[in-house]
Amino acid sequence: LSSPLHLTTMADVELKKAFTELKTKTTETATRIRAVDSQIEQCKNKGKHAELTYAEIRSAPSETKLYESVGRMFVLETQDTILEQLKDRATKSREQIQKLEEQKVYLSKNLKESENALRELVESKKSAVKAS
Protein backbone atom coordinates (compact mmCIF):
# COMPACT_ATOMS: atom_id res chain seq x y z
CA LEU A 1 0.00 0.00 0.00
CA SER A 2 2.80 2.46 0.70
CA SER A 3 4.57 2.06 -2.62
CA PRO A 4 5.93 5.25 -4.23
CA LEU A 5 3.51 4.85 -7.14
CA HIS A 6 0.52 4.66 -4.79
CA LEU A 7 1.64 7.80 -2.88
CA THR A 8 2.12 9.69 -6.14
CA THR A 9 -1.37 8.71 -7.33
CA MET A 10 -2.89 9.83 -4.01
CA ALA A 11 -1.03 13.14 -4.25
CA ASP A 12 -2.27 13.62 -7.82
CA VAL A 13 -5.89 12.97 -6.75
CA GLU A 14 -5.57 15.41 -3.82
CA LEU A 15 -3.91 17.97 -6.08
CA LYS A 16 -6.66 17.67 -8.68
CA LYS A 17 -9.33 18.02 -5.99
CA ALA A 18 -7.65 21.11 -4.54
CA PHE A 19 -7.20 22.56 -8.03
CA THR A 20 -10.88 22.01 -8.83
CA GLU A 21 -11.99 23.59 -5.55
CA LEU A 22 -9.77 26.64 -6.06
CA LYS A 23 -10.89 27.02 -9.66
CA THR A 24 -14.55 26.85 -8.60
CA LYS A 25 -13.99 29.40 -5.83
CA THR A 26 -12.21 31.73 -8.26
CA THR A 27 -15.04 31.48 -10.79
CA GLU A 28 -17.73 32.06 -8.15
CA THR A 29 -15.91 35.07 -6.74
CA ALA A 30 -15.49 36.60 -10.21
CA THR A 31 -19.21 36.10 -10.85
CA ARG A 32 -20.08 37.78 -7.54
CA ILE A 33 -17.82 40.73 -8.40
CA ARG A 34 -19.67 41.18 -11.70
CA ALA A 35 -23.00 41.07 -9.83
CA VAL A 36 -21.78 43.72 -7.37
CA ASP A 37 -20.61 45.89 -10.29
CA SER A 38 -24.09 45.60 -11.79
CA GLN A 39 -25.71 46.57 -8.47
CA ILE A 40 -23.36 49.57 -8.15
CA GLU A 41 -24.35 50.72 -11.64
CA GLN A 42 -28.05 50.40 -10.78
CA CYS A 43 -27.58 52.42 -7.59
CA LYS A 44 -25.68 55.11 -9.48
CA ASN A 45 -28.52 55.35 -11.99
CA LYS A 46 -31.16 55.57 -9.25
CA GLY A 47 -29.18 58.25 -7.43
CA LYS A 48 -28.61 60.25 -10.61
CA HIS A 49 -32.32 60.00 -11.46
CA ALA A 50 -33.26 61.27 -8.00
CA GLU A 51 -30.76 64.15 -8.23
CA LEU A 52 -31.95 65.23 -11.68
CA THR A 53 -35.59 65.04 -10.63
CA TYR A 54 -34.76 67.02 -7.48
CA ALA A 55 -33.14 69.77 -9.57
CA GLU A 56 -36.14 69.96 -11.92
CA ILE A 57 -38.74 70.06 -9.16
CA ARG A 58 -36.75 72.59 -7.18
CA SER A 59 -36.70 74.93 -10.20
CA ALA A 60 -40.49 74.62 -10.64
CA PRO A 61 -42.75 77.27 -9.11
CA SER A 62 -43.91 76.40 -5.59
CA GLU A 63 -47.59 76.39 -6.65
CA THR A 64 -46.97 73.59 -9.17
CA LYS A 65 -49.08 70.53 -8.40
CA LEU A 66 -46.91 67.49 -7.84
CA TYR A 67 -48.13 63.91 -7.71
CA GLU A 68 -46.41 60.88 -6.26
CA SER A 69 -46.96 57.43 -7.73
CA VAL A 70 -48.34 55.02 -5.14
CA GLY A 71 -48.98 51.65 -6.70
CA ARG A 72 -51.43 52.26 -9.55
CA MET A 73 -52.60 55.67 -8.35
CA PHE A 74 -51.16 59.14 -7.89
CA VAL A 75 -51.33 61.17 -4.69
CA LEU A 76 -51.05 64.96 -4.56
CA GLU A 77 -48.00 65.94 -2.46
CA THR A 78 -46.36 69.19 -1.50
CA GLN A 79 -43.16 70.25 -3.20
CA ASP A 80 -41.25 70.04 0.10
CA THR A 81 -42.38 66.45 0.69
CA ILE A 82 -41.34 65.36 -2.80
CA LEU A 83 -37.98 67.15 -2.50
CA GLU A 84 -37.32 65.48 0.86
CA GLN A 85 -38.13 62.04 -0.56
CA LEU A 86 -35.81 62.62 -3.53
CA LYS A 87 -33.03 63.78 -1.23
CA ASP A 88 -33.49 60.61 0.86
CA ARG A 89 -33.34 58.41 -2.25
CA ALA A 90 -30.13 60.05 -3.42
CA THR A 91 -28.57 59.67 0.05
CA LYS A 92 -29.62 56.01 0.31
CA SER A 93 -28.17 55.34 -3.14
CA ARG A 94 -24.82 56.85 -2.12
CA GLU A 95 -24.79 54.78 1.09
CA GLN A 96 -25.65 51.61 -0.83
CA ILE A 97 -22.88 52.33 -3.35
CA GLN A 98 -20.42 52.73 -0.47
CA LYS A 99 -21.43 49.36 1.00
CA LEU A 100 -21.21 47.67 -2.39
CA GLU A 101 -17.77 49.17 -3.05
CA GLU A 102 -16.57 47.76 0.29
CA GLN A 103 -18.02 44.37 -0.63
CA LYS A 104 -16.27 44.55 -4.01
CA VAL A 105 -12.91 45.27 -2.34
CA TYR A 106 -13.39 42.24 -0.07
CA LEU A 107 -14.33 40.03 -3.01
CA SER A 108 -11.38 41.29 -5.05
CA LYS A 109 -9.01 40.37 -2.20
CA ASN A 110 -10.57 36.91 -2.06
CA LEU A 111 -10.17 36.54 -5.82
CA LYS A 112 -6.49 37.51 -5.69
CA GLU A 113 -5.87 35.10 -2.81
CA SER A 114 -7.57 32.29 -4.73
CA GLU A 115 -5.61 33.08 -7.88
CA ASN A 116 -2.34 33.13 -5.92
CA ALA A 117 -3.17 29.81 -4.25
CA LEU A 118 -4.01 28.37 -7.66
CA ARG A 119 -0.69 29.64 -9.07
CA GLU A 120 1.22 28.13 -6.14
CA LEU A 121 -0.56 24.83 -6.63
CA VAL A 122 0.36 24.74 -10.32
CA GLU A 123 3.98 25.68 -9.52
CA SER A 124 4.23 22.95 -6.88
CA LYS A 125 2.82 20.45 -9.37
CA LYS A 126 5.37 21.55 -12.00
CA SER A 127 8.25 21.26 -9.54
CA ALA A 128 6.99 17.85 -8.38
CA VAL A 129 6.86 16.64 -11.98
CA LYS A 130 10.38 17.97 -12.67
CA ALA A 131 11.70 16.29 -9.51
CA SER A 132 10.28 12.90 -10.61
N, CA, C and O of each residue as an XYZ file, in Angstrom:
528
protein
N       0.808     -1.207      0.000
C       0.000      0.000      0.000
C       0.847      1.265      0.000
O       0.425      2.276     -0.562
N       1.997      1.242      0.596
C       2.800      2.455      0.699
C       3.885      2.526     -0.375
O       4.962      3.077     -0.143
N       3.602      1.980     -1.523
C       4.573      2.060     -2.615
C       4.640      3.490     -3.134
O       3.667      4.234     -3.013
N       5.785      3.890     -3.717
C       5.926      5.249     -4.231
C       4.887      5.587     -5.289
O       4.433      6.728     -5.371
N       4.509      4.604     -6.097
C       3.507      4.846     -7.138
C       2.156      5.176     -6.522
O       1.455      6.078     -6.981
N       1.795      4.431     -5.473
C       0.516      4.662     -4.789
C       0.491      6.053     -4.146
O      -0.523      6.745     -4.240
N       1.570      6.477     -3.502
C       1.639      7.800     -2.876
C       1.543      8.908     -3.921
O       0.899      9.930     -3.689
N       2.180      8.705     -5.065
C       2.120      9.687     -6.142
C       0.700      9.810     -6.671
O       0.234     10.920     -6.929
N       0.012      8.703     -6.835
C      -1.366      8.710     -7.326
C      -2.281      9.430     -6.340
O      -3.142     10.214     -6.740
N      -2.086      9.155     -5.030
C      -2.892      9.834     -4.012
C      -2.622     11.334     -4.040
O      -3.551     12.131     -3.912
N      -1.376     11.721     -4.205
C      -1.026     13.140     -4.254
C      -1.661     13.795     -5.474
O      -2.148     14.923     -5.400
N      -1.653     13.077     -6.603
C      -2.275     13.618     -7.816
C      -3.771     13.821     -7.618
O      -4.313     14.846     -8.030
N      -4.444     12.862     -6.994
C      -5.886     12.966     -6.749
C      -6.171     14.157     -5.823
O      -7.083     14.944     -6.077
N      -5.384     14.280     -4.752
C      -5.573     15.407     -3.823
C      -5.289     16.734     -4.512
O      -5.987     17.721     -4.280
N      -4.274     16.758     -5.350
C      -3.913     17.966     -6.079
C      -5.018     18.367     -7.050
O      -5.365     19.543     -7.159
N      -5.560     17.390     -7.744
C      -6.657     17.670     -8.681
C      -7.886     18.190     -7.939
O      -8.554     19.116     -8.398
N      -8.175     17.586     -6.789
C      -9.330     18.018     -5.988
C      -9.127     19.455     -5.516
O     -10.037     20.278     -5.614
N      -7.943     19.755     -5.006
C      -7.648     21.114     -4.537
C      -7.711     22.100     -5.698
O      -8.240     23.202     -5.553
N      -7.176     21.705     -6.840
C      -7.201     22.564     -8.028
C      -8.637     22.867     -8.436
O      -8.976     24.015     -8.724
N      -9.475     21.845     -8.461
C     -10.882     22.012     -8.835
C     -11.598     22.944     -7.860
O     -12.356     23.822     -8.273
N     -11.354     22.746     -6.565
C     -11.990     23.594     -5.553
C     -11.566     25.052     -5.712
O     -12.400     25.956     -5.664
N     -10.267     25.274     -5.901
C      -9.772     26.642     -6.062
C     -10.309     27.276     -7.339
O     -10.658     28.456     -7.351
N     -10.375     26.509     -8.391
C     -10.893     27.021     -9.665
C     -12.371     27.400     -9.513
O     -12.802     28.436    -10.019
N     -13.130     26.577     -8.832
C     -14.551     26.854     -8.596
C     -14.717     28.119     -7.750
O     -15.551     28.973     -8.049
N     -13.918     28.223     -6.700
C     -13.987     29.402     -5.834
C     -13.637     30.671     -6.612
O     -14.284     31.705     -6.445
N     -12.625     30.588     -7.450
C     -12.211     31.734     -8.260
C     -13.333     32.155     -9.208
O     -13.628     33.343     -9.340
N     -13.946     31.193     -9.855
C     -15.039     31.480    -10.791
C     -16.234     32.093    -10.066
O     -16.818     33.066    -10.544
N     -16.599     31.532     -8.923
C     -17.731     32.058     -8.149
C     -17.465     33.485     -7.678
O     -18.350     34.338     -7.734
N     -16.260     33.736     -7.222
C     -15.911     35.074     -6.744
C     -15.958     36.091     -7.891
O     -16.447     37.207     -7.715
N     -15.455     35.707     -9.049
C     -15.487     36.601    -10.210
C     -16.931     36.905    -10.612
O     -17.251     38.033    -10.985
N     -17.787     35.908    -10.535
C     -19.210     36.101    -10.845
C     -19.853     37.061     -9.844
O     -20.632     37.934    -10.225
N     -19.524     36.895     -8.570
C     -20.083     37.777     -7.537
C     -19.595     39.218     -7.727
O     -20.347     40.165     -7.493
N     -18.341     39.382     -8.148
C     -17.817     40.734     -8.400
C     -18.597     41.390     -9.531
O     -18.938     42.570     -9.452
N     -18.880     40.622    -10.589
C     -19.670     41.182    -11.701
C     -21.069     41.570    -11.236
O     -21.603     42.592    -11.668
N     -21.667     40.766    -10.359
C     -22.998     41.072     -9.833
C     -22.960     42.350     -9.001
O     -23.865     43.179     -9.097
N     -21.931     42.512     -8.193
C     -21.785     43.722     -7.369
C     -21.594     44.941     -8.277
O     -22.165     46.001     -8.022
N     -20.790     44.791     -9.338
C     -20.611     45.890    -10.295
C     -21.945     46.308    -10.900
O     -22.218     47.497    -11.065
N     -22.766     45.328    -11.226
C     -24.085     45.603    -11.790
C     -24.962     46.347    -10.780
O     -25.657     47.298    -11.139
N     -24.929     45.912     -9.518
C     -25.710     46.573     -8.472
C     -25.231     48.010     -8.258
O     -26.041     48.913     -8.047
N     -23.918     48.218     -8.313
C     -23.359     49.565     -8.150
C     -23.878     50.463     -9.267
O     -24.271     51.604     -9.024
N     -23.877     49.945    -10.490
C     -24.350     50.723    -11.636
C     -25.831     51.084    -11.479
O     -26.235     52.207    -11.781
N     -26.629     50.135    -11.009
C     -28.048     50.397    -10.783
C     -28.246     51.487     -9.722
O     -29.084     52.373     -9.886
N     -27.479     51.414     -8.647
C     -27.583     52.424     -7.587
C     -27.165     53.798     -8.095
O     -27.784     54.807     -7.757
N     -26.115     53.832     -8.907
C     -25.681     55.112     -9.481
C     -26.782     55.705    -10.344
O     -27.041     56.908    -10.293
N     -27.428     54.859    -11.138
C     -28.517     55.345    -11.994
C     -29.693     55.863    -11.174
O     -30.258     56.910    -11.492
N     -30.065     55.136    -10.117
C     -31.163     55.574     -9.253
C     -30.828     56.906     -8.588
O     -31.661     57.810     -8.531
N     -29.598     57.017     -8.086
C     -29.176     58.253     -7.432
C     -29.165     59.419     -8.401
O     -29.617     60.514     -8.063
N     -28.656     59.196     -9.598
C     -28.610     60.250    -10.614
C     -30.025     60.680    -10.992
O     -30.298     61.869    -11.157
N     -30.922     59.702    -11.128
C     -32.317     60.004    -11.458
C     -32.947     60.868    -10.364
O     -33.638     61.845    -10.656
N     -32.707     60.507     -9.119
C     -33.263     61.274     -7.995
C     -32.693     62.690     -7.971
O     -33.424     63.649     -7.721
N     -31.389     62.825     -8.230
C     -30.760     64.150     -8.229
C     -31.294     65.033     -9.363
O     -31.568     66.216     -9.159
N     -31.437     64.459    -10.540
C     -31.951     65.231    -11.681
C     -33.406     65.645    -11.455
O     -33.796     66.773    -11.758
N     -34.196     64.722    -10.921
C     -35.595     65.036    -10.633
C     -35.679     66.113     -9.558
O     -36.511     67.017     -9.639
N     -34.817     66.012     -8.552
C     -34.760     67.019     -7.484
C     -34.486     68.399     -8.083
O     -35.159     69.372     -7.743
N     -33.507     68.480     -8.963
C     -33.145     69.769     -9.572
C     -34.306     70.341    -10.382
O     -34.556     71.546    -10.341
N     -35.007     69.496    -11.106
C     -36.140     69.957    -11.919
C     -37.291     70.447    -11.042
O     -37.864     71.507    -11.296
N     -37.618     69.686    -10.030
C     -38.741     70.060     -9.159
C     -38.405     71.312     -8.366
O     -39.267     72.163     -8.145
N     -37.168     71.422     -7.943
C     -36.747     72.595     -7.178
C     -36.869     73.869     -8.011
O     -37.179     74.937     -7.482
N     -36.622     73.750     -9.328
C     -36.705     74.927    -10.195
C     -38.142     75.258    -10.598
O     -38.391     76.321    -11.166
N     -39.085     74.366    -10.313
C     -40.491     74.617    -10.642
C     -41.090     75.592     -9.627
O     -40.656     75.644     -8.476
N     -42.074     76.353    -10.054
C     -42.748     77.273     -9.110
C     -43.384     76.491     -7.952
O     -43.831     75.358     -8.133
N     -43.419     77.093     -6.787
C     -43.913     76.402     -5.589
C     -45.391     76.032     -5.673
O     -45.837     75.127     -4.968
N     -46.160     76.715     -6.525
C     -47.590     76.386     -6.647
C     -47.849     75.253     -7.636
O     -49.002     74.879     -7.853
N     -46.814     74.713     -8.227
C     -46.966     73.594     -9.167
C     -47.495     72.375     -8.421
O     -46.998     72.017     -7.354
N     -48.518     71.741     -9.007
C     -49.079     70.534     -8.396
C     -48.169     69.359     -8.721
O     -47.821     69.122     -9.878
N     -47.793     68.632     -7.680
C     -46.911     67.485     -7.842
C     -47.607     66.234     -7.316
O     -48.229     66.250     -6.254
N     -47.493     65.170     -8.067
C     -48.132     63.911     -7.708
C     -47.078     62.828     -7.533
O     -46.105     62.745     -8.283
N     -47.307     62.001     -6.515
C     -46.414     60.878     -6.261
C     -47.124     59.592     -6.665
O     -48.306     59.408     -6.375
N     -46.405     58.718     -7.326
C     -46.955     57.435     -7.735
C     -46.985     56.508     -6.525
O     -45.961     56.282     -5.881
N     -48.162     55.976     -6.225
C     -48.336     55.020     -5.136
C     -49.090     53.834     -5.721
O     -50.311     53.870     -5.870
N     -48.352     52.792     -6.048
C     -48.985     51.646     -6.701
C     -49.507     52.052     -8.061
O     -48.740     52.484     -8.921
N     -50.824     51.914     -8.263
C     -51.426     52.260     -9.553
C     -52.162     53.593     -9.509
O     -52.924     53.918    -10.420
N     -51.933     54.363     -8.445
C     -52.600     55.666     -8.355
C     -51.571     56.755     -8.076
O     -50.406     56.472     -7.795
N     -52.018     57.992     -8.157
C     -51.158     59.136     -7.892
C     -51.768     59.963     -6.777
O     -52.976     60.198     -6.741
N     -50.891     60.407     -5.852
C     -51.334     61.166     -4.692
C     -50.705     62.561     -4.765
O     -49.505     62.700     -5.001
N     -51.530     63.587     -4.561
C     -51.045     64.961     -4.557
C     -50.161     65.175     -3.329
O     -50.567     64.878     -2.205
N     -48.951     65.691     -3.549
C     -48.001     65.939     -2.465
C     -47.472     67.364     -2.581
O     -47.528     67.985     -3.643
N     -46.960     67.863     -1.465
C     -46.358     69.191     -1.498
C     -44.963     69.102     -2.102
O     -44.351     68.034     -2.123
N     -44.476     70.219     -2.587
C     -43.156     70.247     -3.195
C     -42.089     69.859     -2.162
O     -41.158     69.118     -2.477
N     -42.227     70.356     -0.945
C     -41.247     70.041      0.103
C     -41.180     68.535      0.394
O     -40.097     67.979      0.580
N     -42.333     67.892      0.428
C     -42.382     66.452      0.691
C     -41.665     65.679     -0.413
O     -40.859     64.789     -0.139
N     -41.965     66.028     -1.660
C     -41.343     65.358     -2.803
C     -39.830     65.593     -2.784
O     -39.056     64.661     -3.001
N     -39.410     66.827     -2.527
C     -37.977     67.145     -2.497
C     -37.265     66.359     -1.399
O     -36.149     65.878     -1.595
N     -37.910     66.233     -0.254
C     -37.319     65.479      0.857
C     -37.172     64.000      0.491
O     -36.149     63.382      0.785
N     -38.188     63.444     -0.145
C     -38.130     62.041     -0.562
C     -37.007     61.817     -1.586
O     -36.292     60.818     -1.522
N     -36.864     62.739     -2.509
C     -35.814     62.619     -3.526
C     -34.428     62.734     -2.899
O     -33.498     62.026     -3.286
N     -34.302     63.629     -1.932
C     -33.028     63.783     -1.226
C     -32.682     62.484     -0.481
O     -31.532     62.046     -0.481
N     -33.695     61.878      0.150
C     -33.493     60.611      0.859
C     -33.063     59.498     -0.097
O     -32.164     58.716      0.215
N     -33.707     59.432     -1.258
C     -33.345     58.409     -2.252
C     -31.902     58.563     -2.707
O     -31.168     57.580     -2.814
N     -31.498     59.799     -2.973
C     -30.126     60.050     -3.417
C     -29.129     59.658     -2.323
O     -28.094     59.055     -2.607
N     -29.446     60.001     -1.078
C     -28.569     59.667      0.046
C     -28.472     58.153      0.223
O     -27.380     57.614      0.404
N     -29.614     57.471      0.170
C     -29.616     56.007      0.312
C     -28.831     55.347     -0.816
O     -28.146     54.348     -0.595
N     -28.925     55.894     -2.010
C     -28.167     55.339     -3.137
C     -26.666     55.483     -2.896
O     -25.904     54.550     -3.152
N     -26.243     56.643     -2.408
C     -24.815     56.849     -2.117
C     -24.342     55.890     -1.026
O     -23.251     55.329     -1.125
N     -25.152     55.701      0.007
C     -24.788     54.781      1.094
C     -24.692     53.345      0.574
O     -23.773     52.607      0.929
N     -25.650     52.963     -0.267
C     -25.646     51.612     -0.826
C     -24.422     51.405     -1.718
O     -23.811     50.337     -1.700
N     -24.070     52.422     -2.493
C     -22.881     52.333     -3.351
C     -21.639     52.136     -2.491
O     -20.765     51.337     -2.828
N     -21.563     52.859     -1.391
C     -20.417     52.729     -0.474
C     -20.301     51.302      0.052
O     -19.212     50.729      0.066
N     -21.424     50.728      0.483
C     -21.428     49.360      0.999
C     -21.013     48.370     -0.086
O     -20.238     47.447      0.162
N     -21.538     48.575     -1.284
C     -21.208     47.674     -2.387
C     -19.740     47.783     -2.788
O     -19.111     46.784     -3.137
N     -19.200     48.996     -2.738
C     -17.768     49.174     -3.048
C     -16.905     48.426     -2.030
O     -15.905     47.808     -2.396
N     -17.293     48.482     -0.746
C     -16.569     47.755      0.291
C     -16.653     46.246      0.054
O     -15.670     45.524      0.222
N     -17.830     45.789     -0.336
C     -18.020     44.370     -0.630
C     -17.159     43.959     -1.833
O     -16.590     42.868     -1.854
N     -17.073     44.834     -2.819
C     -16.271     44.545     -4.009
C     -14.785     44.436     -3.651
O     -14.086     43.562     -4.162
N     -14.303     45.327     -2.772
C     -12.906     45.266     -2.335
C     -12.637     43.930     -1.645
O     -11.623     43.285     -1.910
N     -13.533     43.522     -0.773
C     -13.393     42.243     -0.070
C     -13.354     41.078     -1.063
O     -12.506     40.192     -0.962
N     -14.284     41.096     -2.023
C     -14.332     40.026     -3.014
C     -13.082     40.020     -3.894
O     -12.579     38.958     -4.260
N     -12.590     41.199     -4.227
C     -11.377     41.290     -5.050
C     -10.174     40.699     -4.311
O      -9.342     40.018     -4.910
N     -10.091     40.965     -3.001
C      -9.012     40.373     -2.204
C      -9.124     38.851     -2.205
O      -8.128     38.143     -2.359
N     -10.348     38.359     -2.031
C     -10.573     36.909     -2.060
C     -10.162     36.322     -3.405
O      -9.546     35.258     -3.467
N     -10.505     37.022     -4.474
C     -10.171     36.542     -5.817
C      -8.658     36.471     -5.998
O      -8.140     35.487     -6.526
N      -7.952     37.508     -5.561
C      -6.494     37.511     -5.686
C      -5.868     36.395     -4.865
O      -4.930     35.736     -5.315
N      -6.389     36.182     -3.654
C      -5.873     35.104     -2.813
C      -6.094     33.747     -3.474
O      -5.211     32.889     -3.457
N      -7.271     33.561     -4.052
C      -7.568     32.293     -4.733
C      -6.664     32.103     -5.942
O      -6.149     31.009     -6.177
N      -6.475     33.168     -6.704
C      -5.609     33.077     -7.882
C      -4.168     32.767     -7.472
O      -3.495     31.963     -8.118
N      -3.700     33.400     -6.403
C      -2.338     33.128     -5.918
C      -2.203     31.677     -5.443
O      -1.206     31.016     -5.731
N      -3.206     31.192     -4.719
C      -3.174     29.807     -4.250
C      -3.181     28.849     -5.442
O      -2.497     27.825     -5.431
N      -3.953     29.190     -6.455
C      -4.007     28.369     -7.661
C      -2.646     28.354     -8.357
O      -2.180     27.302     -8.794
N      -2.013     29.523     -8.458
C      -0.689     29.635     -9.071
C       0.341     28.792     -8.300
O       1.148     28.075     -8.892
N       0.289     28.900     -6.969
C       1.221     28.131     -6.140
C       1.011     26.631     -6.319
O       1.969     25.858     -6.350
N      -0.237     26.236     -6.436
C      -0.557     24.827     -6.630
C       0.006     24.329     -7.956
O       0.585     23.244     -8.022
N      -0.164     25.118     -9.006
C       0.358     24.745    -10.321
C       1.884     24.683    -10.284
O       2.484     23.764    -10.842
N       2.515     25.668     -9.624
C       3.985     25.676     -9.523
C       4.490     24.463     -8.745
O       5.489     23.851     -9.123
N       3.799     24.119     -7.659
C       4.227     22.951     -6.881
C       4.064     21.672     -7.690
O       4.871     20.749     -7.576
N       3.024     21.621     -8.502
C       2.820     20.452     -9.368
C       3.926     20.362    -10.407
O       4.451     19.280    -10.673
N       4.285     21.524    -11.005
C       5.368     21.554    -12.000
C       6.693     21.107    -11.376
O       7.427     20.313    -11.966
N       6.988     21.615    -10.195
C       8.250     21.257     -9.542
C       8.242     19.783     -9.114
O       9.286     19.132     -9.129
N       7.090     19.262     -8.740
C       6.989     17.848     -8.376
C       7.195     16.969     -9.603
O       7.805     15.904     -9.508
N       6.695     17.403    -10.744
C       6.860     16.641    -11.979
C       8.313     16.672    -12.411
O       8.855     15.654    -12.844
N       8.961     17.848    -12.296
C      10.376     17.969    -12.666
C      11.260     17.136    -11.760
O      12.261     16.579    -12.212
N      10.900     17.040    -10.470
C      11.696     16.291     -9.511
C      11.588     14.779     -9.758
O      12.493     14.026     -9.398
N      10.488     14.339    -10.371
C      10.282     12.901    -10.611
C      11.146     12.350    -11.693
O      11.073     11.158    -11.995
